[in-house]
Amino acid sequence: MTRDELLARLSPPRLPLDMAALGWREMLALAGIGLLAGLAVALLLRPLLARRPSRRALIRATRGQPPQDRILAIARILGRLPDPLRPAAYGAAPAPDDATLERIALRRGRR
């Protein structure tokens, strides 16, 4: 069976010929739907692709907290408590000032 014979045996299309071919209006509608779908995907992926703040920015954001809370927050940011801050965290020594605390945290954060 050739291609022409196969096409001849098929039942005639039920749609008007104008609807079987895409015109400029249909193409424009499809482009608009594609743009809307792309926008929706971009909005869904936005939280995953957003740039996360650096450790330095997170540590600086703890300024103004009480010393014990700030040491705990820095330990959470770094994932561990830096050794020089252990006595201050457990109350065995006074908490260092803000600049010293940041310097210790940032120095320990790089290693």
N, C-alpha and C positions, 0 to 999 in steps of 0.2 A: 504494500500500500504506500503510495507516494504522499507527499505532504499535501498536495492539492486535493487528492481524494479524501484524505482525513478531514481537511477543512470543509469539504463539500458535505460530508456526512454529519458534521456537527450541527446542532440545532441553531437556528438564527438567534442573534443576541436579542435580549429582551429590553435592553436600554436603547434610547434614541442614540443615533450616531454622534450627536453633539455632546452627549455625556460620556461616550466611550473615549474621547480624546480630551486631553487636558488643554485648556485655553489659558490665556494670561491671567484671568481672574482666579482660576483654580491654583495656578502656580503661585500667585501672590498670596493666596490664603494658606497654602502649604508653607511658604517661606515665613509667614507670620506665626503659624503654629510652631514651626521649628525654632524661631527666635524666642517664643514664650517657653518652650520646653528647655531651651538652653539657659534661659534666665532662671527657671525653677531649679535646674541642676546646679547652677552656680550658687544660688542661695542655700541649697542644701549642703554643698561642699564648703561653704564659707567658714564655718567653725573649724573644720578639719584643716583648712589651709591657712588659717590666721597665724600670724607670727606670734610666738609666745614671748613674754617678757624675759629678759635675761636674769640670771641669778643676782647680778648687781642691782638691777632695778627692783627685784623682789625684796632684797635685803634692805635697800634704802626705803622701801615702802613701810618697813616696820618702825621707822623713826616715830618717836612720840609715844610709844608703848612703854609700860613699866618695864624695868630692866629684866625681871624674871620672865615675863611674858615674851619680851623681845628675844631673849636667849632661846626660849622654847620655839618660837617662830623661826628663828635662824636654823635651829637644829632640824626642823621639819623641812625647810627649804633645801638644806644641804644633804639631808638624808642621814646625817649623823651629827653628834655633838663634837665640835672640835675640842681637842685635849686642853688647850689653855682656858676654855670656858667651863670645864667640868666643875672646878671648885665653886665658881660663882653660881652655876646652875643648881648645885646641891646645898647652897647656903653656907659653905665653909669659908668663903671669901666674898668681899664686896664685889658687886658687878662693875666691870670696867666702864669707862665713859663711852659715849656713842662712837666717837672716831676710832677708838681702840677696838671696840666691838666689831665695827665694820671692817677694819683692817684685818683682824683675826679671821673673820668669816670669809672675806674675799681671798685671803691668802690660802686658807684651808680649802676653799671651794675649787681652786684651780688644780690642786693635786689629785 
